Amino acid sequence: MNSDIDEKLWDERYRSAPLIWSGEPNEQLVAEVSPLTPGTALDVGCGEGADAIWLAERGWRVTAVDISSVALERAKTAAAARDVTQRIAWLHADLIAPSWPLADASYDLVSAFFVQQTKERREKLFRVMASAVKPGGTLLVVGHHPDDLKTGVRRPPAEMLYTSDEVAAVLDSQDWEIEINTVRERTVEKDGATVTVYDAVLRARRLR
């Protein structure tokens, strides 16, 4: 997808409602990152900022990047209300553009939640994210698993869903230790009913 079109689509989506997401951090972020020692973090596809704010409140220094300027303005407002503005740098950029100003091996944590792209684009994104992790640091990628197509919950097209094995496949086994590679269930509300959905979860530690 052309990045200019992608940006326009996301800006339009955010403008369609006062708040798109819940304002709460992703539960897999809380589960996987709570035990880690705070350091530097890169939040890829930060949206309205809930994950970045949660990290900042726990002592992380966060770079939060998103393609939508509308989302970033909301995120900045939310961060100011929680008094963590000084701990977050906001970056408006295409996640996969060659000009993305991202230094290699810069972060103790690099995370992305539900950044659903086509196979070619997401594999490029996973490699860029992996290159940004410091030795000893953590890569955390969570996406909508293909099993979600059975649930009736609104999801992107099938080609944009993926398994954690796909993330693991782009990591060199000599450079990475795969700590978690799994599918996790969680519940969401759909039309007044509770529905089980499935998250693809990959957490890896960079060895060198």
Backbone torsions as a table, in degrees:
resi	resn	phi	psi	omega
1	MET	NA	135.1	176.9
2	ASN	-60.6	132.6	-174.3
3	SER	-65.0	-33.3	178.3
4	ASP	-63.9	-42.5	177.7
5	ILE	-65.2	-43.1	179.8
6	ASP	-56.7	-46.1	-179.8
7	GLU	-62.2	-44.5	179.9
8	LYS	-62.0	-42.2	179.5
9	LEU	-61.8	-43.5	-179.2
10	TRP	-70.2	-38.9	176.7
11	ASP	-60.7	-42.7	178.6
12	GLU	-63.3	-40.0	179.7
13	ARG	-64.0	-44.6	-179.9
14	TYR	-65.8	-34.3	178.9
15	ARG	-72.0	-14.8	-175.9
16	SER	-73.4	-14.0	-178.8
17	ALA	-153.7	152.9	179.5
18	PRO	-62.0	-30.3	179.9
19	LEU	-148.3	126.1	-179.1
20	ILE	-89.0	-43.5	-176.4
21	TRP	-104.0	177.5	-171.0
22	SER	-75.0	-21.8	-173.2
23	GLY	87.4	-3.2	178.4
24	GLU	-103.1	149.9	178.1
25	PRO	-67.0	151.9	175.7
26	ASN	-60.5	134.9	-174.5
27	GLU	-64.9	-29.5	177.4
28	GLN	-71.5	-30.3	173.5
29	LEU	-63.1	-48.0	-179.9
30	VAL	-60.1	-44.1	-178.0
31	ALA	-65.0	-42.6	-172.2
32	GLU	-87.9	-28.1	-172.2
33	VAL	-99.8	-23.0	-178.5
34	SER	-52.1	-39.0	-179.9
35	PRO	-76.1	-11.1	-174.2
36	LEU	-81.3	151.2	174.4
37	THR	-75.9	126.9	-178.5
38	PRO	-59.9	143.4	176.8
39	GLY	-154.2	-131.0	176.8
40	THR	-100.3	141.2	-177.0
41	ALA	-134.8	145.3	172.6
42	LEU	-116.5	116.9	179.5
43	ASP	-101.3	107.0	-173.6
44	VAL	-92.3	122.3	-176.0
45	GLY	73.6	54.6	-168.8
46	CYS	-73.4	-16.3	178.5
47	GLY	58.0	-131.2	-176.5
48	GLU	-84.6	6.6	164.6
49	GLY	95.8	3.7	-174.1
50	ALA	-60.7	-42.6	-179.4
51	ASP	-67.8	-44.1	179.5
52	ALA	-60.7	-41.5	179.3
53	ILE	-65.3	-43.8	178.6
54	TRP	-59.6	-44.0	178.5
55	LEU	-62.9	-46.1	-178.2
56	ALA	-62.1	-38.5	179.5
57	GLU	-65.9	-18.5	179.9
58	ARG	-104.1	14.4	170.7
59	GLY	100.2	-0.3	177.8
60	TRP	-77.8	148.2	169.2
61	ARG	-100.7	117.9	-164.1
62	VAL	-114.0	135.2	163.0
63	THR	-104.8	119.1	-175.0
64	ALA	-114.6	122.1	-173.2
65	VAL	-120.8	139.9	175.2
66	ASP	-152.9	154.8	179.6
67	ILE	-80.9	-17.5	-175.8
68	SER	-99.1	118.2	176.6
69	SER	-68.6	-29.1	177.5
70	VAL	-64.3	-45.7	178.3
71	ALA	-61.9	-41.6	-177.5
72	LEU	-65.6	-37.2	177.5
73	GLU	-63.8	-40.2	176.6
74	ARG	-64.4	-41.6	-179.2
75	ALA	-62.5	-42.4	178.9
76	LYS	-61.5	-41.6	178.9
77	THR	-63.1	-43.3	179.5
78	ALA	-65.2	-40.1	179.7
79	ALA	-65.4	-38.9	178.6
80	ALA	-63.7	-39.0	179.4
81	ALA	-65.7	-26.4	-179.9
82	ARG	-99.2	3.0	174.8
83	ASP	61.4	42.7	176.8
84	VAL	-124.3	18.0	-176.7
85	THR	-55.0	-39.2	-175.7
86	GLN	-70.1	-13.6	-177.4
87	ARG	-99.9	0.3	-176.6
88	ILE	-128.5	129.6	170.4
89	ALA	-104.8	124.9	-177.1
90	TRP	-97.2	133.3	-175.8
91	LEU	-128.6	118.9	177.9
92	HIS	-92.3	110.1	-175.6
93	ALA	-160.0	153.8	168.1
94	ASP	-72.4	125.5	-174.5
95	LEU	-60.9	-24.7	-172.7
96	ILE	-119.8	9.1	-179.6
97	ALA	-70.9	142.0	178.2
98	PRO	-59.1	-25.3	-177.3
99	SER	-88.3	5.5	-179.5
100	TRP	-59.0	120.7	-173.9
101	PRO	-79.5	77.5	-175.0
102	LEU	-123.6	120.6	178.8
103	ALA	-81.6	143.3	178.6
104	ASP	-68.8	149.1	172.1
105	ALA	49.2	49.0	-173.4
106	SER	-106.0	-16.6	-166.7
107	TYR	-126.0	145.5	174.5
108	ASP	-78.0	-24.2	178.8
109	LEU	-141.7	130.3	171.3
110	VAL	-125.7	123.4	-174.9
111	SER	-134.8	151.0	174.1
112	ALA	-146.1	135.2	-179.5
113	PHE	-124.5	118.0	172.4
114	PHE	58.1	38.5	170.3
115	VAL	-88.5	91.8	-171.4
116	GLN	-94.3	117.1	-178.7
117	GLN	-132.0	169.6	173.2
118	THR	-66.1	163.5	-172.9
119	LYS	-55.4	-47.7	-178.3
120	GLU	-62.1	-44.7	-177.6
121	ARG	-69.5	-40.6	-177.5
122	ARG	-71.1	-35.0	177.5
123	GLU	-64.0	-39.3	175.2
124	LYS	-63.3	-42.9	179.2
125	LEU	-61.0	-45.4	-179.1
126	PHE	-60.2	-38.9	179.6
127	ARG	-68.2	-41.6	177.4
128	VAL	-62.0	-44.3	178.5
129	MET	-61.2	-45.5	-179.1
130	ALA	-60.4	-38.3	-179.1
131	SER	-67.1	-19.1	-177.6
132	ALA	-86.5	-8.0	-176.4
133	VAL	-84.5	133.6	174.6
134	LYS	-69.7	153.3	168.2
135	PRO	-54.9	130.9	-174.5
136	GLY	88.6	-9.0	-178.6
137	GLY	-86.6	177.9	-171.4
138	THR	-119.0	135.7	169.9
139	LEU	-107.9	127.9	-180.0
140	LEU	-130.5	116.9	179.7
141	VAL	-126.1	126.4	178.1
142	VAL	-128.4	130.0	-179.0
143	GLY	-138.2	168.6	174.1
144	HIS	-72.1	121.8	-178.4
145	HIS	-77.8	149.2	178.1
146	PRO	-55.4	-25.2	178.1
147	ASP	-62.6	-17.7	177.9
148	ASP	-62.9	-22.1	-179.8
149	LEU	-63.9	-20.5	-179.7
150	LYS	-84.0	-10.3	-169.4
151	THR	-88.6	-21.2	-174.3
152	GLY	84.8	-3.7	177.0
153	VAL	-75.6	143.0	-179.7
154	ARG	-61.9	127.6	179.5
155	ARG	-142.0	163.3	173.9
156	PRO	-64.4	171.7	177.4
157	PRO	-56.7	155.9	-174.2
158	ALA	-54.7	-37.8	-176.6
159	GLU	-68.1	-11.1	178.4
160	MET	-98.2	-1.5	175.2
161	LEU	-92.5	153.5	-175.9
162	TYR	-154.1	165.0	176.3
163	THR	-100.7	164.4	176.4
164	SER	-68.6	-24.7	174.9
165	ASP	-59.2	-35.0	179.5
166	GLU	-65.2	-35.9	176.7
167	VAL	-69.1	-47.2	-179.2
168	ALA	-58.9	-32.0	-175.2
169	ALA	-66.0	-22.0	-179.5
170	VAL	-90.4	-2.0	-177.7
171	LEU	-99.3	129.3	177.4
172	ASP	-70.9	123.7	-176.4
173	SER	-63.2	-21.6	176.9
174	GLN	-76.2	-20.7	-176.7
175	ASP	-105.2	-14.2	-172.1
176	TRP	-133.8	143.1	168.4
177	GLU	-108.1	118.3	177.4
178	ILE	-78.8	114.8	-177.5
179	GLU	-92.9	-36.5	178.1
180	ILE	-141.0	130.5	176.4
181	ASN	-144.4	96.8	-168.1
182	THR	-156.0	173.6	170.5
183	VAL	-114.1	129.7	179.1
184	ARG	-119.4	139.6	176.5
185	GLU	-88.4	146.9	167.8
186	ARG	-148.8	167.1	-176.2
187	THR	-112.1	144.5	175.0
188	VAL	-133.3	163.3	177.4
189	GLU	-96.9	131.4	177.0
190	LYS	-137.7	116.5	178.7
191	ASP	53.9	40.3	177.3
192	GLY	81.3	1.3	179.7
193	ALA	-114.8	154.6	176.6
194	THR	-90.5	126.0	-176.9
195	VAL	-121.9	139.7	175.8
196	THR	-88.3	127.3	175.7
197	VAL	-118.5	173.9	-169.1
198	TYR	-131.2	125.9	178.4
199	ASP	-105.9	130.5	169.5
200	ALA	-82.8	122.1	-173.5
201	VAL	-122.9	123.1	176.2
202	LEU	-128.2	120.8	172.2
203	ARG	-123.9	129.9	-177.8
204	ALA	-138.9	151.1	178.1
205	ARG	-112.4	130.2	178.6
206	ARG	-77.6	127.4	-176.3
207	LEU	-86.0	-33.5	-176.5
208	ARG	-154.6	NA	NA
